[in-house]
Amino acid sequence: MKFKGDSHFAESQFFVCIFFYFVVSLRLWLVVSILKRKTILQSYTAVIKEMDGWWVGWIEEVPGVNCQEATREALLETLAITLREALAWNRQDALAMVGVNYQEERICL
């Protein structure tokens, strides 16, 4: 025996199922997207020293990244900016040299 409200109930169940499928699919897509784009955070060692009223510093792992500032805090900030720029420059330089048909692989130590 079929009641008048049965079809409405079945339709609402169908839409609830579709909605939950959409939500689960969206969440899965977001997780996969985040994992694909996840950047590996690296840490570097700053060697800093106060000399003659100035703070000077170098990044041990990356040659050429050195700075001088009036305060320790300013030096650390400038080292971070300079390191970021040096890594971006090195990345652009490497990609310009390789040309086409190359692969990129992450190497973790």
CYANA upper distance limits for C-alpha pairs under 8 A (distance plus 0.5 A):
  2 LYS  CA      6 ASP  CA      7.31
  5 GLY  CA      9 PHE  CA      6.82
  6 ASP  CA     10 ALA  CA      6.69
  7 SER  CA     11 GLU  CA      6.57
  8 HIS  CA     12 SER  CA      6.67
  9 PHE  CA     13 GLN  CA      6.71
 10 ALA  CA     14 PHE  CA      6.68
 11 GLU  CA     15 PHE  CA      6.80
 12 SER  CA     16 VAL  CA      6.60
 13 GLN  CA     17 CYS  CA      6.67
 14 PHE  CA     18 ILE  CA      6.74
 15 PHE  CA     19 PHE  CA      6.46
 16 VAL  CA     20 PHE  CA      6.71
 17 CYS  CA     21 TYR  CA      6.60
 18 ILE  CA     22 PHE  CA      6.61
 19 PHE  CA     23 VAL  CA      6.73
 20 PHE  CA     24 VAL  CA      6.58
 21 TYR  CA     25 SER  CA      6.52
 22 PHE  CA     26 LEU  CA      6.49
 23 VAL  CA     27 ARG  CA      6.65
 24 VAL  CA     28 LEU  CA      6.64
 25 SER  CA     29 TRP  CA      6.58
 26 LEU  CA     30 LEU  CA      6.65
 27 ARG  CA     31 VAL  CA      6.74
 28 LEU  CA     32 VAL  CA      6.70
 29 TRP  CA     33 SER  CA      6.55
 30 LEU  CA     34 ILE  CA      6.60
 31 VAL  CA     35 LEU  CA      6.66
 32 VAL  CA     36 LYS  CA      6.62
 33 SER  CA     37 ARG  CA      6.72
 34 ILE  CA     38 LYS  CA      6.21
 44 TYR  CA     59 ILE  CA      7.25
 44 TYR  CA     60 GLU  CA      7.79
 44 TYR  CA     61 GLU  CA      7.12
 45 THR  CA     59 ILE  CA      6.15
 45 THR  CA     60 GLU  CA      6.13
 45 THR  CA     61 GLU  CA      7.47
 46 ALA  CA     57 GLY  CA      6.98
 46 ALA  CA     58 TRP  CA      6.09
 46 ALA  CA     59 ILE  CA      5.09
 46 ALA  CA     60 GLU  CA      6.78
 46 ALA  CA     76 LEU  CA      8.38
 46 ALA  CA     79 LEU  CA      8.28
 47 VAL  CA     57 GLY  CA      5.84
 47 VAL  CA     58 TRP  CA      5.77
 47 VAL  CA     59 ILE  CA      6.76
 47 VAL  CA     60 GLU  CA      7.27
 48 ILE  CA     55 TRP  CA      7.38
 48 ILE  CA     56 VAL  CA      6.15
 48 ILE  CA     57 GLY  CA      4.60
 48 ILE  CA     58 TRP  CA      7.09
 49 LYS  CA     55 TRP  CA      6.18
 49 LYS  CA     56 VAL  CA      5.99
 49 LYS  CA     57 GLY  CA      6.81
 50 GLU  CA     54 TRP  CA      6.08
 50 GLU  CA     55 TRP  CA      4.89
 50 GLU  CA     56 VAL  CA      6.78
 51 MET  CA     55 TRP  CA      6.65
 51 MET  CA     56 VAL  CA      7.56
 53 GLY  CA     70 ALA  CA      7.66
 54 TRP  CA     68 GLN  CA      7.22
 54 TRP  CA     69 GLU  CA      6.44
 54 TRP  CA     70 ALA  CA      5.48
 54 TRP  CA     71 THR  CA      7.49
 55 TRP  CA     68 GLN  CA      6.12
 55 TRP  CA     69 GLU  CA      5.78
 55 TRP  CA     70 ALA  CA      6.35
 55 TRP  CA     71 THR  CA      6.52
 55 TRP  CA     72 ARG  CA      6.39
 55 TRP  CA     75 LEU  CA      7.00
 56 VAL  CA     66 ASN  CA      7.94
 56 VAL  CA     67 CYS  CA      6.26
 56 VAL  CA     68 GLN  CA      4.86
 56 VAL  CA     69 GLU  CA      7.01
 56 VAL  CA     75 LEU  CA      7.51
 57 GLY  CA     66 ASN  CA      6.02
 57 GLY  CA     67 CYS  CA      5.99
 57 GLY  CA     68 GLN  CA      7.00
 57 GLY  CA     75 LEU  CA      7.57
 57 GLY  CA     79 LEU  CA      7.90
 58 TRP  CA     64 GLY  CA      8.41
 58 TRP  CA     65 VAL  CA      6.27
 58 TRP  CA     66 ASN  CA      4.73
 58 TRP  CA     67 CYS  CA      7.12
 58 TRP  CA     79 LEU  CA      7.94
 59 ILE  CA     63 PRO  CA      7.67
 59 ILE  CA     65 VAL  CA      6.19
 59 ILE  CA     66 ASN  CA      7.03
 59 ILE  CA     79 LEU  CA      8.01
 59 ILE  CA     83 LEU  CA      8.19
 62 VAL  CA     83 LEU  CA      8.35
 65 VAL  CA     79 LEU  CA      7.66
 65 VAL  CA     82 THR  CA      6.93
 65 VAL  CA     83 LEU  CA      6.62
 65 VAL  CA     86 ALA  CA      7.75
 66 ASN  CA     79 LEU  CA      7.27
 66 ASN  CA     82 THR  CA      8.35
 67 CYS  CA     75 LEU  CA      7.19
 67 CYS  CA     78 THR  CA      7.34
 67 CYS  CA     79 LEU  CA      6.66
 68 GLN  CA     75 LEU  CA      6.75
 69 GLU  CA     74 ALA  CA      6.56
 69 GLU  CA     75 LEU  CA      5.54
 69 GLU  CA     78 THR  CA      8.44
 70 ALA  CA     74 ALA  CA      7.56
 70 ALA  CA     75 LEU  CA      7.94
 71 THR  CA     75 LEU  CA      6.69
 72 ARG  CA     76 LEU  CA      6.82
 73 GLU  CA     77 GLU  CA      6.81
 74 ALA  CA     78 THR  CA      6.54
 75 LEU  CA     79 LEU  CA      6.48
 76 LEU  CA     80 ALA  CA      6.75
 77 GLU  CA     81 ILE  CA      6.84
 78 THR  CA     82 THR  CA      6.49
 79 LEU  CA     83 LEU  CA      6.41
 80 ALA  CA     84 ARG  CA      6.63
 81 ILE  CA     85 GLU  CA      6.75
 82 THR  CA     86 ALA  CA      6.55
 83 LEU  CA     87 LEU  CA      6.63
 84 ARG  CA     88 ALA  CA      6.73
 85 GLU  CA     89 TRP  CA      6.53
 86 ALA  CA     90 ASN  CA      6.55
 87 LEU  CA     91 ARG  CA      6.56
 88 ALA  CA     92 GLN  CA      6.67
 89 TRP  CA     93 ASP  CA      6.54
 90 ASN  CA     94 ALA  CA      6.55
 91 ARG  CA     95 LEU  CA      6.74
 92 GLN  CA     96 ALA  CA      6.58
 93 ASP  CA     97 MET  CA      6.75
 94 ALA  CA     98 VAL  CA      6.80
 95 LEU  CA     99 GLY  CA      7.14
 98 VAL  CA    102 TYR  CA      7.53
